[in-house]
Every structure is written in structure tokens, then in C-alpha cells.
């Protein structure tokens, strides 16, 4: 499991808000090509017009050697 700090803007009551969340995912975020799926997920969680600003890896998935 990968954990990212995901920072994004969204609209609340007509105002733009900035939010940072702990975002766990089974797959790494490797490029901007991965962001549309995450944006759809944020919309499904009730965020209006989410726009991802940045993502930063907190915890990489364990390597097979480290997991042993």
C-alpha cells in the first residue's frame, strides 16, 4: 500500500478551498496521467470541481525483501 499527501482545491459554497488528505492507494501515482481517476474518486466523495495541485509519497509499498 502506498500513502500520499494529496493536495487539491475544490469549490464549497461558491468559494475555492484547499484541502490536504492522507490518500492510500494500492498503485503508485507515477505521473499526471494517473490524476483523472483520482479526480473522479474525489468527486464521488462529494468534492465539487476538485483540482489536484500536488501529491507527495508518505510511505512506499514494502519491498518483498523488507516484507519477509
Secondary structure, DSSP 8 states (H G I E B T S, - for coil): -EEEEEEEEEEETTEEEEEEEEEEESS---SGGGHHHHHHHHHHTT-EEEEEEEEEEEE----HHHH-
